[in-house]
Amino acid sequence: MEKAEFIQICRDNVTTANHELSAKILPAARKYMLHQNKGKLPVIWLETNDSGDNNIAFMNTTYPYLQQVFADMINLLYSNTFMAAQGKDALDLLFSSAKKYKGNFILVVEGAIPTKDNGIYNVVAQTKKRAITALEAVTTLGEMAGYVIALGTCASFGGASSAAPNLTGSVGVNKVLTREIINVSGCPVNPDWFVGTLAHLLMYGKPELDALGRPTLFYGNTIHRHCQRRSYFDKKDFAEKLGDIECMFSLGCIGPKTSADCPYRQWTNHVSWPVKVNTPCIGCTNQDFPDGSTPFFVPLPQKDKSTQTGAEKSGSAAKGDSNESKKNPI
C-alpha cells in the first residue's frame, strides 16, 4: 500500500464512516513486511501513573482484533499487562530487549511520570538493591528507543494524573525526555488511533504531527467540525437538558476546541461515541484535560480557568489551543 493510499483511507474513514483503515491495515502491513523482508515492529510498553484504561481500550480493538495485531504486526517485547513473565525474569527480558533492539524499538509509555521526590511515587520494578521508578525507566529507555509514543492523555500531557493539586508532580513524557514524542492522546485512547500510528511507523516512519505532537491522521479536525449535531449549533438551537436532541454546547460540550475524529470513527466496534448517547464531549484529547474542561456541564465560555494545574500548564495549554485553532478551524 502506498503512503498516499494509507492517508486517504484514514481520511475517508472520517468522511464516510466505512472503517477502511481497520479492514485494510493488517493485510497492508503483512504485504509490506513480506516485500521489504522486514520483521514485525518491536515494541516495549511501560505502564506508569494512570488508570490502565488505554491498554483496556487497546484490547477492544476490532478489525483487526487484538490477537491479530500481536500475531501479524508488532513484536511486543515487554508489557507488564500482557506478558506472562514476572519479577526478575520480566526485568531481564525488558533490559535485554532494549539492548538488542536499541535504536529500533518503539517505546510506548502509558501514564504520566511523577517527578516529585525523584519520582518515588511510581515504582515500576523493585530489585533486591533498589526501586526503579517510572522516571528512571522512561528516561533510560527513551534514550534507547527509535520512536517514543505517549499513549493516552496522561502520558501525552499529564492528564488526570497531573490534575490539581498534582501532589506527585506528574507530567507528560515530553517533560522528562528532550527528544520528539508522538502523542496519541485520549482518555482513553481510541484503539484505531494507536494501531494506525503503529502501522504508519512500521510502513512509512513518523507520521505528520500537529502542533501538540499528535498524528494529523486522527487529530486533524475538531470534534465540532464533524459532529452530527453541528447543524443545531449553527442555528443556535441548544439543548436545555441531557437527553435533548439539540447541540449540547449549552451543557458544557467543548467539541469546538477538541481535536479528534470521534464522530465518525466512533468507539468499540465503531458503534457509538459520547454525543451519540447524549453526553457532551469533555475534551479528553486536549492538552489541558481535565482541569481545562471543568466544570464539565458548564458552557465553554463560563468554565472556571482557575482550576488549571498552575501557571506552567495554563500557559502551555493556552498556547496549544491557540495553535490548534489556527491550524484546525471549527
C-alpha positions in Angstrom: 0.0 0.0 0.0 1.3 3.4 -1.0 1.6 6.0 1.8 -0.9 8.3 -0.1 -3.4 5.5 -0.1 -2.9 4.8 3.6 -3.5 8.5 4.4 -6.6 8.6 2.1 -8.1 5.6 3.9 -7.7 7.4 7.2 -9.4 10.5 5.9 -12.1 8.5 4.1 -12.9 6.9 7.5 -13.7 10.4 8.8 -16.0 11.4 6.0 -17.7 8.1 5.1 -17.5 6.0 8.3 -16.6 2.9 6.2 -13.8 1.9 8.6 -11.5 1.0 5.7 -8.4 1.6 7.9 -9.5 -1.2 10.3 -10.3 -3.5 7.4 -7.1 -3.0 5.4 -4.4 -2.2 7.9 -3.2 -5.8 8.6 -3.1 -7.0 5.0 -1.1 -3.9 4.1 1.3 -4.5 7.0 1.8 -8.2 6.1 2.4 -7.3 2.5 4.9 -4.6 3.4 6.9 -6.9 5.7 7.0 -9.7 3.0 8.1 -7.4 0.2 10.6 -5.5 2.3 11.9 -8.6 4.1 11.3 -7.0 7.4 10.0 -8.3 10.7 7.3 -7.1 13.0 7.6 -3.8 14.8 9.5 -4.3 18.1 7.6 -2.6 21.0 8.3 -2.1 24.7 5.3 -0.9 26.6 5.6 0.7 30.0 2.6 1.5 32.2 3.3 4.2 34.7 1.0 6.6 36.6 -2.5 6.1 35.1 -5.7 4.0 35.5 -4.8 1.4 32.9 -7.6 2.5 30.6 -5.5 2.7 27.5 -4.4 -1.0 27.5 -8.0 -1.9 28.1 -9.1 0.2 25.1 -6.4 -1.4 23.0 -7.8 -4.8 23.9 -11.1 -3.6 22.4 -9.6 -3.0 19.0 -11.7 -4.6 16.2 -10.9 -5.3 12.6 -8.0 -6.1 13.4 -8.6 -7.8 16.6 -6.0 -7.8 19.4 -4.5 -11.2 18.7 -4.1 -10.3 15.0 -2.1 -7.2 15.9 0.2 -9.3 18.1 0.5 -12.0 15.6 0.9 -10.0 12.4 2.1 -6.5 13.1 4.0 -5.9 16.4 6.6 -7.9 18.4 5.6 -7.0 22.0 8.9 -7.4 23.8 7.7 -6.2 27.2 4.4 -5.2 28.8 3.5 -5.6 32.4 -0.1 -6.1 31.4 0.2 -8.6 28.6 3.3 -10.6 29.4 3.4 -13.8 31.5 6.9 -13.3 33.0 7.2 -11.6 36.4 9.8 -10.3 38.7 13.5 -10.8 37.7 12.5 -12.7 34.6 10.5 -9.8 33.4 13.2 -7.2 34.2 15.9 -9.3 32.4 13.6 -9.5 29.4 13.0 -5.8 29.5 16.6 -4.7 29.5 18.0 -7.4 27.3 15.3 -6.5 24.7 16.1 -2.8 24.9 19.8 -3.5 24.4 19.2 -5.9 21.5 16.8 -3.6 19.6 18.5 -0.3 20.6 17.6 2.4 18.2 14.9 0.3 16.5 12.2 -0.5 19.1 9.1 1.7 19.8 8.8 2.7 23.4 5.1 3.0 24.4 4.5 4.9 27.6 1.1 4.7 29.1 0.6 7.1 32.0 2.1 10.3 33.4 5.5 10.4 35.1 5.7 11.5 38.7 8.8 13.8 39.2 8.5 14.9 42.8 11.0 13.4 45.3 12.9 11.8 42.4 9.8 10.0 41.1 9.4 7.7 44.1 5.6 7.9 43.8 5.6 5.5 40.9 7.8 2.4 41.1 7.7 0.1 38.1 10.1 -2.5 39.4 11.8 -3.4 42.7 15.1 -5.2 42.7 17.0 -6.6 45.7 19.1 -3.5 45.7 16.7 -0.6 44.9 13.5 0.6 43.4 13.3 1.5 39.7 11.0 4.5 39.3 8.9 5.3 36.2 11.0 8.5 35.9 14.2 6.4 35.7 12.8 3.7 33.4 11.3 6.2 30.9 14.4 8.4 30.9 16.7 5.4 30.3 14.6 3.6 27.7 13.5 6.8 26.0 17.1 7.5 25.1 17.4 4.0 23.5 14.2 3.9 21.5 13.8 4.5 17.8 10.5 6.3 18.5 8.5 7.1 21.6 4.7 7.0 21.7 2.9 8.7 24.7 -0.3 6.7 24.8 -3.2 8.4 26.3 -3.6 11.9 27.7 -1.8 11.3 30.9 1.4 10.2 29.0 0.9 12.9 26.4 0.2 15.9 28.6 -0.1 14.9 32.2 -3.9 14.4 32.1 -5.9 13.3 35.1 -2.7 12.2 36.9 -1.5 15.8 36.9 -4.8 17.4 37.8 -4.8 19.9 40.6 -3.3 19.7 43.2 -0.9 17.3 41.5 0.8 16.1 44.7 3.2 13.8 42.9 4.4 16.3 40.3 3.2 14.2 37.5 3.9 15.4 33.9 3.7 14.2 30.4 6.5 12.2 28.8 7.7 15.3 26.8 8.6 16.9 30.1 11.1 14.3 31.0 12.6 13.5 27.6 14.2 16.0 25.4 13.5 14.1 22.2 10.4 14.3 20.0 7.4 12.4 21.3 4.5 11.1 19.3 1.4 11.9 21.4 -1.6 9.7 20.9 -3.9 11.4 23.4 -7.3 10.4 24.7 -8.8 9.3 28.0 -8.8 6.5 27.0 -7.3 6.4 23.5 -9.4 5.1 20.6 -7.7 1.8 19.6 -7.7 2.8 15.9 -5.5 5.9 16.7 -2.9 3.7 18.4 -2.9 0.8 15.9 -3.0 3.2 13.0 0.0 5.1 14.4 1.9 1.8 14.8 1.1 0.8 11.3 2.4 4.1 9.9 5.6 3.8 11.9 6.1 0.2 10.6 5.5 1.1 6.9 6.3 4.8 6.5 8.1 6.0 9.5 7.0 9.0 11.6 3.5 10.4 10.7 2.8 14.0 10.2 2.2 15.6 13.6 0.2 18.6 14.7 1.4 21.4 17.0 0.8 19.2 20.0 2.8 16.2 18.6 -0.3 14.2 17.6 -0.8 12.4 14.2 -2.9 14.6 12.0 -4.4 11.5 10.5 -6.6 11.2 13.6 -6.4 14.7 15.2 -6.6 16.8 12.1 -10.1 18.2 12.7 -12.1 19.3 15.7 -15.0 17.2 17.1 -17.2 20.1 16.4 -16.4 20.1 12.7 -17.9 16.7 12.0 -20.4 16.5 14.9 -23.8 15.1 13.9 -25.4 17.9 15.9 -23.4 20.7 14.2 -26.5 21.9 12.3 -28.2 22.7 15.6 -25.1 24.7 16.7 -25.2 26.7 13.5 -28.8 27.6 14.1 -28.1 28.4 17.8 -30.5 25.7 18.8 -29.1 24.4 22.1 -30.2 21.6 24.4 -31.8 22.5 27.7 -31.1 19.2 29.5 -29.3 16.0 28.9 -31.3 13.8 26.5 -32.4 16.6 24.3 -31.5 16.2 20.6 -30.1 19.7 20.1 -26.5 20.8 20.3 -25.0 20.3 23.8 -22.7 23.3 23.8 -25.0 24.8 26.4 -24.4 21.8 28.6 -20.6 22.0 28.6 -19.6 20.3 25.3 -16.1 21.5 24.3 -16.0 19.9 20.9 -15.2 23.2 19.3 -11.7 23.2 20.9 -11.1 19.4 20.9 -9.3 17.7 18.0 -10.3 14.0 17.3 -12.4 12.1 14.8 -14.8 10.5 17.3 -18.0 11.5 15.5 -17.2 9.2 12.6 -14.6 6.7 13.8 -16.6 6.1 17.0 -15.5 3.6 19.6 -15.6 -0.1 20.5 -16.8 -1.9 17.4 -17.4 1.5 15.8 -20.9 1.8 17.1 -21.1 4.8 19.4 -19.4 7.9 20.9 -20.4 10.2 23.8 -22.6 12.7 21.9 -24.5 9.8 20.3 -25.5 8.7 23.8 -26.4 12.3 24.9 -23.1 13.0 26.8 -21.2 16.3 26.0 -17.6 16.0 24.7 -15.3 16.7 27.7 -12.2 17.2 25.6 -10.2 14.2 26.7 -7.6 14.6 23.9 -6.7 18.1 24.9 -3.5 19.3 26.5 -5.3 20.9 29.4 -7.6 18.0 30.2 -9.2 17.6 32.7 -8.7 20.9 34.5 -9.4 23.0 31.4 -12.6 21.1 30.9 -14.2 21.6 34.3 -16.8 22.1 35.5 -17.9 19.6 32.9 -21.5 20.7 32.5 -20.9 24.4 32.4 -20.8 26.1 28.9 -17.3 26.6 27.5 -17.2 30.4 27.8 -18.0 30.1 31.5 -15.6 27.3 32.6 -13.5 28.4 35.5 -9.9 28.6 34.3 -8.7 28.9 37.8 -8.9 25.1 38.1 -5.9 24.8 35.7 -2.9 23.0 37.3 -0.7 26.0 37.8 0.8 28.7 35.6 3.0 26.4 33.6 0.2 24.2 32.4 -2.2 27.1 31.9 0.3 29.0 29.7 1.2 26.0 27.6 -2.4 25.0 27.3 -3.4 28.4 26.1 -0.6 28.4 23.6 -1.6 25.0 22.4 -5.2 25.9 22.0 -4.2 28.9 20.0 -2.1 26.9 17.6 -4.9 24.3 17.2 -7.5 26.9 16.5 -5.3 28.4 13.7 -4.5 25.0 12.2 -7.8 23.3 12.7 -10.6 25.8 12.4 -14.0 24.6 13.6 
